[in-house]
Amino acid sequence: MGKTPKVDPSTETAEISVLEVRRGAIDVYVVGTTPLIPHAMSAKVKMSLLVPPKKKNKTERETTMKHNPMEEYRDCFNMARRPDVPTAILGPSTWFKGAMMTAALDLPGMFKSQIGRLVWVHGDYSSDMIHIYGVPQLFMSVVRQAGMTKTPDIRTRPIIPRWCAKVTVGYGVPLIRQADVANLLAAAGITCGVGDWRPQKGSGTFGQYRLAASDDPEAQDIMAQGGRAAQLAAIDAPEWYNEETADLMAWFEKVKKNHETKAT
């Protein structure tokens, strides 16, 4: 049998003080200062991950159009299925949290991992989706595919020239202050942006934004003109974003018509 250790009665028990952490939240509007390029993974791509499609033979490859711009354009949206909501277009709340985490790398006294723990963005459509206001247009551009060869290709995506959104940011009080959250979100709008071809990736300048109040005139105008009805109409029959897109679409429609004529 081991001996029971003796306890010195003069030893005082140290008190442990635990900091109370509470949830805080701030509602802000963001207004785009450069166009937004949303790009969701299409349902076709998701299905091919579940069940890989059958590989095409040489004849099928030669008789099948490589791209369908209108289909690719429509597949890039995160869509709100409920008809009773203000917008048809949604954006992931992770856009803004990711931007804030990256912006922390450039700001003194902040750390990316710390912001990841102390800050979160709430969706106003679902837990992970927020409403994006603005009328989309069809945008075609030359891109380089991943891989050693960097093969060029044409990518069709939507672009929203004028856009805004309401963003609700939660944070841990008192570990981070409301002013710090607002400053971080504002900095992220300049140095990181959201969506495709944003400054965070290096070469693009799209998806930048500024903070605004709920009564901001530009935000109010975008919300009034870029709601669900206008978005659905633009998804069904979009305008071309620029002259390059117009030229490419005109050429594509001509080739498509010739292709269909030969097929019949």
Order of alpha helices (4+ residues) and beta strands (2+ residues): beta-alpha-alpha-alpha-beta-beta-alpha-alpha-beta-beta-beta-beta-beta-alpha-beta-alpha-alpha-alpha
